[in-house]
Every structure is written in structure tokens, then in C-alpha cells.
Amino acid sequence: MELQEDTEHDSEHRGTALVVDDEQTNRLFLSALLQNAGFNVIEAVNGQEAVELKKQEVIDIVFMDVMMPIMDGIAATKIIKSDTEGVFTPVIFLTAMSDSEDIARCIDAGGDDVLTKPYDANILEAKIIAQERIRDLHRNISRLLGSLDTEHEMAHHVHDYIFTQRNVKVNKVRSTILSAARFSGDALFTAYTPNHELYIMLSDFTGHGLPAALAAMPVASIFHNRASKGYSAQYILNECNQQLCDMLPGNMFMAAQFAVFSLNTNSVQLYNCGMPEIFIMNGKENKVRHRVESMAPPLGVDDKLALRPAQKYRIETDDHVFLYSDGLTEARNDTDLLYTDSDFNKRITSLSNVSSLYDDILDNFHQATDGHELEDDVSLVDINYSQELFSDSQSLFEGEQRSLEKGSFDLQFNSLPDDVFATEPDLSVTLTGKQLLNTDPVPLLVENIDMLTELGDNKTTIYLILSELIVNAIDHGALGLESKLKNAPDGFEKYLEVRGQRLSDSPDAFVKIQFRLYSQNGRTGLAISIKDSGKGFNFNDYFKNKPDVNLHHGRGVFLVNELCDTLEYKNDGSYVEATISW
């Protein structure tokens, strides 16, 4: 082996060329041509030496003879090309053969071009220039891919924070998201609200990969921000729709399933916007309890879409709610679709054990699609309803249960600053007619109070107090609804139906809410007064009876009484005053 250099061409150095030929004359002649063209040259007399030199030196281009002793050029090229570490090193075969099959063998072995003997300087230069173009293009692509990998790594970090770390970890929820690309267009969001409901949303964006994942980021922000402040699922989905309509191109949209679990009422409220059916499974009888089909188009399609409150369903311990994306039912194997809608429904309805359904579906899916690339992202979520769903959000419920069990229902009448409710309110809101139907006032009110005075850890308590008092004022005051409607088997459905009808038929109904801040004995106080247009109720008789903790109504006011410093109903029950201090 011999290294030949020509210092005359240092100023136009084109890299290092490896010349591999067992004939010394051929090596010397080609080396001279390459040195004159601006290359440093390394020589090898057979394929084995070429392989060793390629490991030791940085080689920019290889000129490989075909027929050589010890190891021929075909074998050497296969080894060199198999160990490139992502770097493109062109190999030009040197041959006196012109047979098409021989040339094909050279290309099949990994050769990039063929130079026939005797060598022509002009043809040699043209072939080198062509390979240098390819090499430079490969280097540019590799550099861009390296930059893209760095950007993807950063995007993954942000993606993981937005889509995973901000979610609450919930016991009894199992989920799988399989991505058809590096990033998934399917996403799962979970959060507890200030009144200790559990929000779970599964979203499915058009397509997959980074564009779909980027489009989902503002949705994640809206979901977590609004859920933490207690906004309703209806409000969150409507805001997502407006944001996506403004942001997305016309060919992109987001389908979504949204579940709201309430331990207080043992219910689940389900929204389905352009997704497959949601299944509520009876865990004790191993059968389908409810199917919830899509109630609206996907979000981001119609900027005039205004979702109404969805139906609530009664749910029992060990029932299961299944959410999934169409990637599950539209996956393909070699022959056809893995599932048709009827096949999937048949698998759901023919189950023998609800608790194993999640694993059965996934096992069947993996077996049927083994070795096949996914055409779309695939998601499956199994929520096993029980008290454990709320284990991270339980302290207040436990306090409520203890309060109800001990039977302490005397209304609070502690001392207050004189005439606190006679002063001008710091904040006053009146909701009338359609506003009662379309507005979720509690989160906005809590935000405004927080701007007036720092609520800190008291925000959740005030949220609960306002939720109970305002819902009571609207439903049982202005609309005259009776809570016992909820106790029937279809109670929630009937209650919501009657509620919606009365809101539509009551344009003069109103609820007036006022807030006053005060200070007493070094503590900050909030005085709340709520007036509704209803006929009121006999609050004296109401508080004589201990509420039944097994019913889905009648406990809210007693909970408020425990949380407030004072609570007093007036005007036959159509007006209430409450105070809390910290």
C-alpha cells in the first residue's frame, strides 16, 4: 500500500481517493490522473486491503477493480457499502468488461458507476463530478436530517409535557395510543375540575405525524386551562372548535370524545364529535348498557357550531366506558380491513367478561396487524368506573360524607360586619333568558373574584359554593325543577330534557349574583348574595331532614353550609346570602 500526494493541488483539494487494482501500471496511471484532478490518493492491491484502508482513513471516493486476488472488487464493495455509518462514499468500478451482465453485477454489489479501461481523462472527470454531486446532495440531506432529529427531539420534549405530563394520573384508566408516524395525531387528555369531576377527552386529528401533533397543542392548552377553572365540557369543546376553525387549513379537523365522570351523582356525561360509538358496559352483567353515537361533526369544520349540554348516564361501580379512534376499526392487514363496524360491534356484544375486553381487543389487533405498518394512529381507552377514579381528588368528598353522616345541619349565623350586604357590590352579574341556557358562569365569576382578591387555596372551595348555590338558583329557583326526577332509571335524561325545555320557555327567568369583599379581625371575607325569579321553597322544613347519601340529590346545600361561615335563605327561599373568610 502506498500513499501518493501531489502538493501542487492542495489549493483545490477534492478529498482522498482510494484506487484498488492488482496491476501496478493501472494504479500508477489512474493515480496520476486523480492527483492532477486535485485528489490525494491511497492505493490498495486487492479488495481485502481496500476494506482495511476504508476503516483507517477518511475516503471520499473509491475506484475498484473487479478481478483481483485474495478478495475481488465485488466482495470488497459489498463490505464497504454495508459499513458506511450513514456516509455516502461513491464506488466506481474499473473494468475492461463491457458485458451488460458484468456491469449489472457491479451495480448490484453497491457500485455507483463503471469506468471502462483504458481510462479517458474527460470521461473520468465527468464521472467524478457526477458522483460528487450525489455525495454533496447526500451530505446536505444528512445534515438536514440531523437538524431535523434535533428539532424532533425538542418537539418530543414539548409534546411529552403538553400531552402527558400535564395529564393527571388516574387509577382504573387504561389507554393505548399507537402512532403511524413519529408523532401521533391522536391524544388523550385527563384532568380533575375544582368540583372534583374527572374530565377525559380523546382527540383524533386529520392525518398523523408532526402536523397533526402541532394542531393538537392549542387543544391541550385549552383543555387543561379551562378544566382547572371548572369550565364545562360543552364550553371547552365549543372553544376548541372556534380555535381550530381560525387556525387550521380547510382540510384538517379534530374528532373528539369527551367524558365527564361525577362521583357525587354516579353519572357520566358523554360528548361525541365525529368519532366512533362510545360504549358504556355493564360490568356486573357483562353487556352493553349504552351506545353513544356521534352527536356533532368534528371540531374545526363549522365555526357556527354550538354544542348543547350532552346527555348524562347513570353509571355503577365496575362499569366500563370505552373510547377509541377509527384507526382501530379501519386498520388493514394483508387481506382486508381488520374490523368492519359490524365485526367490532359483534366483538363488543359477544364478550364474556367486560374486564378483559380491553386486552382482548388489543391482542386481536396486534395479532392481525403483526408486521404491517399502520396507516392511521390507533387509540383505545378503558375507564373502569369506581371511587378509585377520584382517589387523587377525594379529600373534599370524604369531608362531605362525614358532614352528612354526623347530621350537623344547623344553618350558620355567625357575626358579620354591620350591613355588609347593604353596601354596593364589588361585582354584580344578572343572567336572564337564553343566558341561563348558554352560559356557564361559575368559572368566569371565580376568575373575576380572583382578580379582585387573591383567593389562593380557597379557589376550589369558592368554586364549589358558587356551583351549588347558582345551580340551585337556576334549576330549583328560576325553573322550578325537582331534584327527585333524577332518581328514576332514566332520571338524568328526563331531568336534562325538562331543564332544556323550561329554559327555552322561560325568557323572563333570571338569576342575580352579587359579591362584596370585606375585612374582619385580620381576615379577608367574601359575601355572596343570589336572587332568583322563582317561587322559593320552605327552607325551614328542608333543613329539618337529614339527606339520604344514597340519593343523587339533596346534599349540595348541606355541603355549602359546612363550607361557609354563614348561610341564610330569605324571601321564601328565592334569595340566599353566604359568607366565607380566610
Backbone torsions as a table, in degrees:
resi	resn	phi	psi	omega
1	MET	NA	140.0	-174.1
2	GLU	-143.8	132.8	177.9
3	LEU	-96.9	122.8	178.8
4	GLN	-116.2	132.8	-179.8
5	GLU	-127.0	149.2	176.2
6	ASP	-127.0	100.8	-176.1
7	THR	-66.1	-14.2	-178.1
8	GLU	-64.1	-26.4	-175.7
9	HIS	-107.2	15.9	-179.4
10	ASP	-56.6	-36.4	-175.7
11	SER	-69.0	-20.4	178.1
12	GLU	-125.5	44.2	-177.3
13	HIS	-63.0	127.2	-176.9
14	ARG	-107.7	7.6	179.2
15	GLY	112.2	-167.2	-177.1
16	THR	-111.3	129.7	178.1
17	ALA	-107.7	137.8	175.4
18	LEU	-105.7	118.7	179.2
19	VAL	-104.2	122.4	-176.2
20	VAL	-119.9	110.6	-179.3
21	ASP	-161.6	136.6	-179.4
22	ASP	-80.4	-9.7	177.5
23	GLU	-95.0	118.9	-177.0
24	GLN	-62.4	-38.3	-178.6
25	THR	-61.2	-44.4	179.1
26	ASN	-62.5	-40.3	-179.5
27	ARG	-64.5	-45.6	-177.2
28	LEU	-63.5	-42.2	-177.8
29	PHE	-65.7	-47.4	-179.1
30	LEU	-67.9	-37.5	179.4
31	SER	-61.9	-39.8	179.1
32	ALA	-63.2	-42.9	178.3
33	LEU	-61.8	-41.4	-178.1
34	LEU	-70.2	-37.6	177.3
35	GLN	-64.9	-40.5	177.4
36	ASN	-65.1	-25.6	179.1
37	ALA	-85.3	-3.0	175.5
38	GLY	105.8	14.0	-179.3
39	PHE	-100.8	145.0	158.2
40	ASN	-79.3	144.7	-172.2
41	VAL	-125.2	134.0	169.8
42	ILE	-116.3	139.7	-177.8
43	GLU	-114.9	147.8	173.5
44	ALA	-138.2	147.3	-174.2
45	VAL	-98.3	-7.8	176.3
46	ASN	-158.2	174.0	-176.1
47	GLY	-63.6	-35.8	-178.8
48	GLN	-64.6	-43.6	176.4
49	GLU	-62.6	-36.3	179.8
50	ALA	-63.2	-42.6	179.3
51	VAL	-62.0	-43.5	-179.8
52	GLU	-65.4	-42.9	179.3
53	LEU	-63.7	-37.5	-180.0
54	LYS	-63.1	-30.4	177.6
55	LYS	-74.3	-28.8	-173.6
56	GLN	-93.2	-30.5	-172.6
57	GLU	-116.5	159.0	171.4
58	VAL	-88.4	107.8	-175.6
59	ILE	-105.0	133.1	-179.3
60	ASP	-97.1	-27.4	179.7
61	ILE	-156.8	145.2	-177.6
62	VAL	-121.6	134.1	172.4
63	PHE	-113.0	113.7	-167.0
64	MET	-118.4	119.9	171.6
65	ASP	-71.1	155.4	-177.7
66	VAL	-87.0	-56.7	-174.2
67	MET	-93.9	113.2	179.1
68	MET	-147.7	155.6	177.0
69	PRO	-75.0	168.4	178.5
70	ILE	67.1	-62.0	174.7
71	MET	-145.2	124.2	-177.8
72	ASP	-79.1	174.4	-176.3
73	GLY	-68.0	-31.1	179.5
74	ILE	-63.2	-49.8	-178.8
75	ALA	-64.7	-41.8	-179.0
76	ALA	-63.8	-40.2	-178.7
77	THR	-65.5	-39.7	178.2
78	LYS	-59.5	-40.9	179.6
79	ILE	-68.1	-45.7	-178.9
80	ILE	-61.3	-43.0	-177.8
81	LYS	-72.4	-23.5	-179.9
82	SER	-82.2	-8.8	-175.4
83	ASP	-127.8	50.3	-174.6
84	THR	-87.9	-20.2	-176.3
85	GLU	54.3	37.1	176.3
86	GLY	83.3	1.5	-179.3
87	VAL	-100.9	131.3	179.2
88	PHE	-85.5	116.4	175.3
89	THR	-118.8	107.4	-177.3
90	PRO	-67.1	141.9	175.8
91	VAL	-119.7	120.8	176.2
92	ILE	-109.5	120.2	-179.6
93	PHE	-78.0	140.9	177.0
94	LEU	-105.7	121.7	-176.7
95	THR	-154.3	149.2	172.5
96	ALA	-94.8	-4.3	-177.6
97	MET	-82.0	141.9	177.5
98	SER	-120.7	4.3	179.2
99	ASP	-66.2	136.3	-175.6
100	SER	-64.5	-34.4	179.1
101	GLU	-66.8	-39.5	177.8
102	ASP	-63.9	-42.3	178.7
103	ILE	-64.3	-39.4	178.8
104	ALA	-63.0	-38.1	178.0
105	ARG	-61.3	-39.6	178.9
106	CYS	-63.9	-43.1	-179.6
107	ILE	-69.1	-40.6	178.6
108	ASP	-61.6	-31.5	-179.5
109	ALA	-74.0	-11.2	-179.9
110	GLY	118.8	1.6	178.2
111	GLY	-65.2	147.7	-178.1
112	ASP	-101.8	-18.8	177.6
113	ASP	-165.3	173.1	180.0
114	VAL	-131.7	133.0	176.5
115	LEU	-117.5	118.7	-177.1
116	THR	-87.8	146.3	176.5
117	LYS	-87.4	149.1	-6.2
118	PRO	-70.3	155.3	-173.3
119	TYR	-78.3	138.2	174.1
120	ASP	-109.5	124.7	-174.5
121	ALA	-59.0	-39.1	-178.9
122	ASN	-68.2	-42.5	178.5
123	ILE	-66.4	-40.2	177.8
124	LEU	-58.1	-47.4	-179.2
125	GLU	-63.1	-39.9	-179.6
126	ALA	-64.5	-41.6	-179.7
127	LYS	-68.5	-37.1	177.5
128	ILE	-63.7	-45.9	-179.9
129	ILE	-59.7	-41.5	179.5
130	ALA	-62.2	-42.6	-179.7
131	GLN	-71.3	-34.0	176.7
132	GLU	-64.5	-35.8	176.0
133	ARG	-61.5	-46.4	179.5
134	ILE	-64.3	-43.2	179.7
135	ARG	-60.6	-45.2	-179.3
136	ASP	-65.3	-38.8	177.2
137	LEU	-63.1	-42.8	178.9
138	HIS	-62.4	-42.0	179.1
139	ARG	-63.7	-41.4	179.2
140	ASN	-63.7	-42.4	179.1
141	ILE	-64.5	-41.9	179.5
142	SER	-62.6	-40.5	178.7
143	ARG	-65.1	-41.9	178.3
144	LEU	-65.4	-39.4	177.7
145	LEU	-65.0	-36.9	176.7
146	GLY	-63.0	-43.7	177.1
147	SER	-64.1	-39.4	179.7
148	LEU	-64.9	-38.6	177.4
149	ASP	-61.5	-40.8	178.2
150	THR	-63.9	-43.2	179.1
151	GLU	-65.7	-39.6	178.2
152	HIS	-64.4	-37.7	178.4
153	GLU	-62.2	-42.8	177.2
154	MET	-66.1	-42.3	179.4
155	ALA	-63.1	-38.4	177.8
156	HIS	-62.6	-39.4	179.4
157	HIS	-62.1	-47.0	179.1
158	VAL	-66.4	-43.5	-179.7
159	HIS	-58.9	-43.8	-178.7
160	ASP	-63.7	-39.8	179.2
161	TYR	-66.3	-45.8	-174.8
162	ILE	-70.0	-41.7	-171.0
163	PHE	-99.2	-11.1	-176.5
164	THR	-125.2	-56.9	-171.0
165	GLN	-68.6	-25.7	179.3
166	ARG	-81.2	-15.3	177.0
167	ASN	-71.6	146.4	172.2
168	VAL	-80.5	144.3	176.4
169	LYS	-84.3	122.0	-172.3
170	VAL	-117.3	123.9	173.3
171	ASN	-65.2	150.8	175.7
172	LYS	72.4	15.6	173.7
173	VAL	-119.3	122.2	176.3
174	ARG	-115.6	138.1	-177.2
175	SER	-146.0	149.5	175.2
176	THR	-136.6	129.4	172.2
177	ILE	-126.5	116.7	178.7
178	LEU	-105.8	125.5	-174.2
179	SER	-97.1	136.2	176.3
180	ALA	-82.0	-9.8	178.8
181	ALA	-142.3	-170.9	-177.1
182	ARG	-64.2	-34.9	176.1
183	PHE	-115.5	149.8	-178.4
184	SER	-101.3	141.3	172.9
185	GLY	-88.6	-7.5	172.4
186	ASP	-92.3	142.9	-179.9
187	ALA	-147.7	147.1	178.4
188	LEU	-118.2	131.2	-179.2
189	PHE	-123.6	136.7	177.8
190	THR	-134.9	143.6	179.6
191	ALA	-162.6	150.4	168.8
192	TYR	-97.9	145.1	178.3
193	THR	-97.0	167.6	179.6
194	PRO	-60.0	-27.5	176.9
195	ASN	-95.2	20.1	169.0
196	HIS	67.0	30.8	165.8
197	GLU	-86.4	156.2	177.4
198	LEU	-106.9	122.0	176.9
199	TYR	-101.2	130.1	173.8
200	ILE	-132.5	122.0	178.9
201	MET	-125.7	129.0	172.7
202	LEU	-108.1	123.8	-179.2
203	SER	-116.8	150.4	-179.2
204	ASP	-138.3	106.5	179.8
205	PHE	-86.2	154.8	174.1
206	THR	-55.1	132.5	177.5
207	GLY	73.9	-158.4	178.9
208	HIS	-155.6	-177.3	-179.5
209	GLY	85.1	-167.0	-174.0
210	LEU	-60.8	-41.9	179.2
211	PRO	-57.9	-42.7	179.4
212	ALA	-67.1	-40.3	179.9
213	ALA	-65.5	-39.7	178.1
214	LEU	-63.4	-41.1	-179.4
215	ALA	-64.1	-27.7	-177.9
216	ALA	-79.0	-15.3	-174.3
217	MET	-62.4	-46.1	177.7
218	PRO	-64.9	-28.5	176.4
219	VAL	-64.0	-42.9	178.0
220	ALA	-60.1	-42.9	-179.6
221	SER	-63.6	-44.9	179.3
222	ILE	-62.7	-46.0	-176.9
223	PHE	-58.5	-54.4	-174.6
224	HIS	-69.2	-39.9	-179.6
225	ASN	-64.5	-46.7	-176.3
226	ARG	-74.5	-37.6	178.7
227	ALA	-62.9	-40.4	-179.1
228	SER	-64.5	-21.6	179.3
229	LYS	-100.7	0.4	174.0
230	GLY	89.0	12.2	177.6
231	TYR	-64.7	149.5	-177.6
232	SER	-72.2	160.5	175.4
233	ALA	-59.7	-39.3	177.7
234	GLN	-57.7	-46.9	179.9
235	TYR	-63.3	-44.9	-178.2
236	ILE	-61.8	-45.6	-178.9
237	LEU	-66.6	-39.3	177.7
238	ASN	-64.8	-39.8	177.9
239	GLU	-67.3	-40.6	176.3
240	CYS	-59.3	-41.7	-179.4
241	ASN	-61.4	-45.4	179.4
242	GLN	-63.8	-42.9	179.9
243	GLN	-62.3	-44.1	-177.5
244	LEU	-70.7	-36.8	175.9
245	CYS	-61.5	-38.5	179.5
246	ASP	-73.8	-31.1	-168.1
247	MET	-98.2	-39.0	-168.3
248	LEU	-86.2	150.5	169.7
249	PRO	-67.6	165.0	-172.6
250	GLY	-63.2	-20.6	-176.7
251	ASN	-95.2	10.5	178.6
252	MET	-122.8	145.7	177.0
253	PHE	-158.9	174.8	-178.3
254	MET	-130.2	119.5	169.3
255	ALA	-85.7	152.4	-174.6
256	ALA	-152.4	146.3	167.6
257	GLN	-121.2	132.9	-174.4
258	PHE	-132.3	123.7	179.9
259	ALA	-118.4	133.0	177.2
260	VAL	-116.8	111.3	-178.6
261	PHE	-100.3	131.9	178.9
262	SER	-124.6	114.8	176.2
263	LEU	-72.2	-30.0	-177.9
264	ASN	-61.5	-35.7	-178.5
265	THR	-114.9	3.4	-176.5
266	ASN	47.7	57.4	-177.3
267	SER	-140.1	161.2	172.3
268	VAL	-133.8	131.3	176.4
269	GLN	-104.7	129.8	-171.1
270	LEU	-124.2	127.2	172.8
271	TYR	-111.5	136.9	178.8
272	ASN	-134.2	112.1	-177.3
273	CYS	-117.3	90.6	174.6
274	GLY	76.5	18.1	-179.0
275	MET	-109.9	168.6	173.9
276	PRO	-61.6	172.7	-179.5
277	GLU	-57.9	145.0	168.5
278	ILE	-96.1	134.8	179.8
279	PHE	-108.8	129.2	168.4
280	ILE	-105.0	118.0	-173.6
281	MET	-106.6	133.6	175.5
282	ASN	-76.2	110.9	-174.4
283	GLY	-72.5	-24.0	-178.7
284	LYS	-85.6	-37.7	-177.4
285	GLU	-100.1	-2.0	177.5
286	ASN	53.6	52.7	177.3
287	LYS	-148.0	167.5	-179.4
288	VAL	-73.7	126.3	177.4
289	ARG	-90.1	-46.7	178.6
290	HIS	-147.2	150.1	167.9
291	ARG	-117.4	134.5	-178.7
292	VAL	-120.3	105.8	-179.2
293	GLU	-81.1	170.9	179.5
294	SER	-61.3	133.1	-178.2
295	MET	-106.6	-7.4	-174.9
296	ALA	-158.4	162.1	176.3
297	PRO	-70.8	167.1	175.1
298	PRO	-57.9	158.0	-178.7
299	LEU	-81.6	145.9	-178.6
300	GLY	95.9	4.6	-178.6
301	VAL	-101.3	-47.2	-174.3
302	ASP	-122.1	111.0	-178.1
303	ASP	-73.6	-6.3	177.2
304	LYS	-99.1	2.6	178.8
305	LEU	-63.6	132.1	177.0
306	ALA	-135.3	99.8	-179.0
307	LEU	-67.8	141.4	174.1
308	ARG	-96.9	164.0	177.1
309	PRO	-57.1	133.3	-177.4
310	ALA	-83.2	167.9	-178.6
311	GLN	-71.1	144.9	173.9
312	LYS	-102.7	144.9	-179.9
313	TYR	-124.0	137.5	174.9
314	ARG	-69.5	141.4	-176.3
315	ILE	-139.4	145.3	-175.9
316	GLU	-116.8	161.8	178.1
317	THR	-54.9	135.1	-179.0
318	ASP	73.6	7.9	164.2
319	ASP	-70.3	156.8	179.5
320	HIS	-124.4	140.5	172.9
321	VAL	-115.1	126.3	-178.2
322	PHE	-110.8	123.8	172.0
323	LEU	-111.9	143.7	176.9
324	TYR	-159.8	158.1	179.4
325	SER	-97.4	164.0	-178.3
326	ASP	-71.0	-11.3	174.1
327	GLY	-61.2	-26.1	179.4
328	LEU	-72.0	-44.2	-175.8
329	THR	-87.2	-14.3	-178.5
330	GLU	-106.3	7.5	176.7
331	ALA	-66.1	148.5	-177.6
332	ARG	-120.8	150.4	167.8
333	ASN	-114.0	-159.6	-176.4
334	ASP	-62.7	-32.1	-172.0
335	THR	-95.4	-49.7	-173.1
336	ASP	-165.6	-167.0	175.0
337	LEU	-59.1	140.3	176.0
338	LEU	-63.5	-45.0	177.7
339	TYR	-131.4	144.8	157.0
340	THR	-95.4	168.7	178.7
341	ASP	-57.5	-40.7	-178.9
342	SER	-68.4	-37.2	177.6
343	ASP	-62.0	-43.7	-178.1
344	PHE	-67.0	-43.3	177.9
345	ASN	-61.8	-37.3	179.3
346	LYS	-64.9	-41.1	178.9
347	ARG	-64.4	-39.3	178.9
348	ILE	-65.1	-47.9	-172.6
349	THR	-78.2	-18.7	-178.5
350	SER	-95.7	10.9	-176.6
351	LEU	-66.1	152.3	176.8
352	SER	-105.8	-17.2	-178.3
353	ASN	-150.9	110.4	-177.8
354	VAL	-58.6	-36.8	-174.9
355	SER	-65.3	-20.9	179.8
356	SER	-101.8	0.9	-175.0
357	LEU	-61.9	-42.1	180.0
358	TYR	-57.1	-49.8	179.9
359	ASP	-65.8	-39.1	-179.9
360	ASP	-61.2	-44.4	-179.6
361	ILE	-63.2	-46.5	-178.1
362	LEU	-67.1	-41.6	179.2
363	ASP	-61.1	-44.3	179.1
364	ASN	-63.6	-40.1	-179.8
365	PHE	-63.9	-47.7	-177.8
366	HIS	-65.5	-38.6	178.7
367	GLN	-65.0	-42.4	-175.9
368	ALA	-74.2	-27.5	-176.5
369	THR	-108.0	10.8	-176.7
370	ASP	-54.8	123.6	177.7
371	GLY	84.4	0.2	-178.7
372	HIS	-107.5	137.9	177.6
373	GLU	-72.3	141.6	177.8
374	LEU	-74.6	139.8	175.9
375	GLU	-90.7	-19.2	-179.4
376	ASP	-148.3	158.3	176.4
377	ASP	-66.4	148.8	-175.9
378	VAL	-125.3	130.8	179.5
379	SER	-134.0	142.5	174.4
380	LEU	-145.5	129.7	-178.9
381	VAL	-130.4	131.3	178.4
382	ASP	-121.2	115.2	178.7
383	ILE	-107.4	113.7	179.1
384	ASN	-93.3	107.6	-172.8
385	TYR	-72.1	126.0	173.6
386	SER	-167.6	175.6	179.1
387	GLN	-62.9	-24.9	-179.6
388	GLU	-64.9	-21.3	175.3
389	LEU	-57.6	-27.2	-173.4
390	PHE	-112.0	20.6	-173.9
391	SER	-62.2	-29.1	178.1
392	ASP	-88.6	1.5	-176.5
393	SER	-135.1	38.4	-166.7
394	GLN	-102.5	-20.2	-168.9
395	SER	-58.1	-39.2	-177.8
396	LEU	-70.7	-37.8	177.7
397	PHE	-64.1	-40.9	179.1
398	GLU	-63.2	-39.5	176.9
399	GLY	-63.9	-38.9	178.2
400	GLU	-63.9	-44.6	-178.8
401	GLN	-60.9	-43.3	179.4
402	ARG	-62.8	-40.1	-179.6
403	SER	-62.6	-42.1	-178.0
404	LEU	-69.8	-37.0	-177.1
405	GLU	-70.0	-33.1	-176.1
406	LYS	-80.9	-12.0	173.0
407	GLY	72.5	29.4	-179.9
408	SER	-92.8	94.4	-171.3
409	PHE	-120.9	12.1	177.8
410	ASP	-67.6	129.7	178.6
411	LEU	-65.6	146.6	-176.4
412	GLN	-84.6	131.2	175.1
413	PHE	-133.0	64.7	178.0
414	ASN	-79.7	167.8	-178.6
415	SER	-73.1	144.8	179.6
416	LEU	-130.3	159.3	171.2
417	PRO	-56.2	145.2	-176.7
418	ASP	-56.7	131.4	171.9
419	ASP	54.5	37.9	179.9
420	VAL	-61.5	-34.1	-179.1
421	PHE	-83.3	-4.9	177.7
422	ALA	-90.5	-10.6	-179.2
423	THR	-79.4	165.2	177.9
424	GLU	-64.7	135.8	-179.1
425	PRO	-70.3	147.4	173.6
426	ASP	-79.4	-23.0	179.3
427	LEU	-152.8	131.7	-178.7
428	SER	-138.6	132.8	-179.3
429	VAL	-136.7	133.7	174.8
430	THR	-121.5	125.7	178.6
431	LEU	-108.8	131.4	-178.3
432	THR	-133.9	156.8	170.9
433	GLY	44.5	-119.6	-176.3
434	LYS	-65.0	-24.0	177.5
435	GLN	-61.1	-34.9	177.9
436	LEU	-66.9	-29.8	-179.4
437	LEU	-79.6	-39.2	-169.3
438	ASN	-105.0	-4.5	-173.0
439	THR	-110.3	137.7	171.5
440	ASP	-110.7	90.0	-166.0
441	PRO	-77.4	-23.4	-168.8
442	VAL	-61.0	-50.9	-179.2
443	PRO	-58.3	-40.4	179.8
444	LEU	-65.9	-40.0	179.6
445	LEU	-65.0	-43.0	179.5
446	VAL	-63.2	-40.2	177.8
447	GLU	-61.0	-43.5	-179.2
448	ASN	-67.4	-39.2	177.2
449	ILE	-64.7	-39.2	179.8
450	ASP	-63.1	-29.5	176.6
451	MET	-74.8	-29.0	179.1
452	LEU	-76.5	-37.7	179.7
453	THR	-152.1	139.2	-177.3
454	GLU	-65.3	115.2	-177.2
455	LEU	-83.9	-31.5	179.1
456	GLY	58.3	-131.9	-177.4
457	ASP	-71.4	-7.0	-178.7
458	ASN	-84.8	-4.4	-175.4
459	LYS	-60.0	-43.7	-178.7
460	THR	-63.9	-42.6	-179.9
461	THR	-62.5	-45.0	-179.7
462	ILE	-66.2	-35.9	176.8
463	TYR	-59.9	-46.0	-179.7
464	LEU	-63.7	-43.5	179.7
465	ILE	-60.2	-48.5	-178.7
466	LEU	-65.0	-41.1	-179.8
467	SER	-57.7	-49.2	-177.8
468	GLU	-66.3	-45.7	-175.9
469	LEU	-68.8	-39.9	-178.2
470	ILE	-72.7	-42.5	177.4
471	VAL	-62.0	-41.9	177.5
472	ASN	-61.6	-41.8	-178.7
473	ALA	-65.1	-40.2	-179.5
474	ILE	-74.4	-56.3	-170.8
475	ASP	-72.6	-51.0	-172.8
476	HIS	-94.1	-18.9	177.1
477	GLY	-93.5	-76.7	-174.5
478	ALA	-62.8	-36.1	-175.8
479	LEU	-99.5	-15.4	177.4
480	GLY	67.9	28.2	179.2
481	LEU	-76.9	147.3	177.7
482	GLU	-104.7	127.5	-176.8
483	SER	-63.5	-27.0	-175.7
484	LYS	-64.3	-13.0	173.5
485	LEU	-55.7	-30.6	-174.9
486	LYS	-70.8	-15.4	-174.0
487	ASN	-79.3	-16.9	178.2
488	ALA	-68.6	159.9	179.9
489	PRO	-54.9	-37.9	177.0
490	ASP	-106.0	33.5	-171.6
491	GLY	-60.7	-45.4	-178.3
492	PHE	-63.1	-43.0	179.9
493	GLU	-61.5	-45.4	-179.5
494	LYS	-65.9	-41.4	-179.0
495	TYR	-60.4	-48.1	-179.2
496	LEU	-66.1	-35.6	178.4
497	GLU	-64.0	-47.6	179.5
498	VAL	-65.6	-39.8	-179.9
499	ARG	-59.8	-48.5	-179.6
500	GLY	-62.2	-39.6	-179.8
501	GLN	-66.3	-42.7	-178.7
502	ARG	-69.2	-34.9	175.8
503	LEU	-62.7	-40.4	179.2
504	SER	-68.0	-31.5	-176.4
505	ASP	-93.2	5.8	-174.7
506	SER	-125.6	67.8	-178.2
507	PRO	-65.9	-21.8	-177.8
508	ASP	-94.0	-2.9	179.5
509	ALA	-65.6	147.4	179.4
510	PHE	-151.6	157.9	170.5
511	VAL	-135.8	126.5	-179.6
512	LYS	-112.0	125.8	-174.9
513	ILE	-121.8	130.3	-180.0
514	GLN	-132.2	148.7	-179.2
515	PHE	-130.6	139.7	176.8
516	ARG	-135.7	132.5	176.3
517	LEU	-95.1	143.5	177.8
518	TYR	-148.6	165.6	177.1
519	SER	-124.3	140.7	178.9
520	GLN	-154.6	124.6	177.3
521	ASN	53.3	41.5	177.4
522	GLY	76.6	7.4	179.8
523	ARG	-111.4	147.6	174.2
524	THR	-87.8	134.8	-179.5
525	GLY	-123.2	150.7	175.5
526	LEU	-124.5	121.4	177.7
527	ALA	-103.1	126.9	-176.4
528	ILE	-117.2	130.2	173.4
529	SER	-129.2	137.8	-178.2
530	ILE	-135.1	126.4	178.7
531	LYS	-119.1	131.3	176.9
532	ASP	-121.3	166.9	-175.1
533	SER	-88.5	7.9	-176.7
534	GLY	-79.7	-177.4	-177.5
535	LYS	-87.3	-6.8	179.9
536	GLY	83.8	-172.2	179.3
537	PHE	-153.1	165.7	-179.2
538	ASN	-82.8	88.4	-173.8
539	PHE	-72.0	-24.5	178.2
540	ASN	-65.5	-45.4	177.5
541	ASP	-68.9	-35.6	-176.9
542	TYR	-58.7	-42.1	-175.2
543	PHE	-83.9	-0.8	175.9
544	LYS	-77.8	-24.3	-173.9
545	ASN	-99.2	136.4	175.2
546	LYS	-77.1	130.2	-178.0
547	PRO	-69.9	150.1	176.7
548	ASP	-84.5	114.6	-176.0
549	VAL	-69.8	-10.6	179.9
550	ASN	-89.5	-10.8	177.9
551	LEU	-87.8	166.3	-176.8
552	HIS	-99.8	23.0	178.4
553	HIS	-155.6	170.1	171.2
554	GLY	89.3	1.4	-176.1
555	ARG	-105.7	-20.1	-170.2
556	GLY	-59.0	-47.2	-176.8
557	VAL	-65.4	-35.9	178.4
558	PHE	-66.7	-36.3	175.6
559	LEU	-64.8	-44.5	178.0
560	VAL	-59.3	-40.7	179.7
561	ASN	-59.4	-38.6	179.1
562	GLU	-71.3	-31.1	-175.9
563	LEU	-83.9	-26.6	-174.7
564	CYS	-89.8	156.2	169.4
565	ASP	-71.8	-43.6	177.6
566	THR	-138.8	151.3	175.9
567	LEU	-148.8	124.4	-177.1
568	GLU	-144.5	124.7	174.3
569	TYR	-94.2	142.5	-179.6
570	LYS	-138.5	179.0	176.1
571	ASN	51.8	47.8	180.0
572	ASP	62.1	22.6	175.6
573	GLY	96.3	-0.8	-179.9
574	SER	-90.4	1.7	179.4
575	TYR	-139.1	135.2	-178.6
576	VAL	-135.4	142.3	174.4
577	GLU	-121.5	134.5	179.2
578	ALA	-140.3	147.8	175.5
579	THR	-134.2	150.5	174.7
580	ILE	-144.8	141.5	-178.8
581	SER	-134.3	157.5	179.9
582	TRP	-150.1	NA	NA
